């Protein structure tokens, strides 16, 4: 689908590769796994239901230089 000043046009016969190429040229970024949103920040993986809440609160009271992703 492409929008112009005259309206929208839709091309149904494009291949997946062509759609991806056009999307990239139009500024649509690819999907990124949430674990990779902050690649330079430390990451803490937790498994318990309330572990993330507990660690987030604890880190608020501890002085740390870098942002930590939990």
C-alpha positions in Angstrom: 0.0 0.0 0.0 1.3 3.4 -0.9 -0.2 6.8 -0.1 0.0 9.7 -2.4 -1.6 13.1 -2.6 -4.3 11.5 -4.8 -5.1 8.7 -2.4 -3.8 5.2 -1.6 -2.8 2.5 -4.0 -2.5 -1.2 -3.2 -0.4 -3.8 -5.1 -1.5 -7.3 -4.3 1.0 -9.2 -6.6 4.2 -8.3 -4.7 6.4 -11.0 -3.4 7.5 -11.1 0.2 11.0 -10.0 -0.8 9.6 -7.0 -2.7 7.4 -6.0 0.2 10.3 -6.2 2.6 12.5 -4.1 0.3 9.9 -1.4 -0.2 9.2 -1.3 3.5 12.9 -0.8 4.3 13.1 2.0 1.7 10.1 3.6 3.3 11.6 3.6 6.7 9.8 0.7 8.3 12.3 -1.0 10.6 12.5 -4.8 11.1 11.2 -6.5 14.1 13.7 -6.6 17.0 13.4 -9.0 19.9 12.8 -7.1 23.2 16.0 -8.5 24.7 17.9 -6.5 22.1 16.3 -3.1 22.7 19.1 -2.1 25.0 22.2 -4.0 23.8 24.7 -2.1 25.9 22.8 -2.1 29.2 23.2 -4.9 31.7 20.3 -7.3 31.6 18.9 -9.3 34.6 16.7 -12.2 33.7 14.3 -13.3 36.4 11.9 -16.3 36.7 9.6 -15.6 39.7 6.3 -13.8 39.5 7.4 -10.9 41.7 11.2 -11.0 41.1 11.1 -8.1 38.6 9.1 -5.9 41.0 11.4 -6.7 43.9 14.6 -6.1 42.0 13.3 -2.9 40.4 12.4 -1.5 43.8 15.8 -2.6 45.3 17.7 -0.9 42.4 15.9 2.4 43.1 17.5 2.5 46.5 21.0 1.5 45.4 23.2 3.9 43.6 24.2 2.5 40.2 25.7 4.2 37.2 24.2 2.3 34.4 20.5 1.6 33.6 19.7 -2.0 34.3 17.1 -3.9 32.3 15.1 -6.5 34.3 
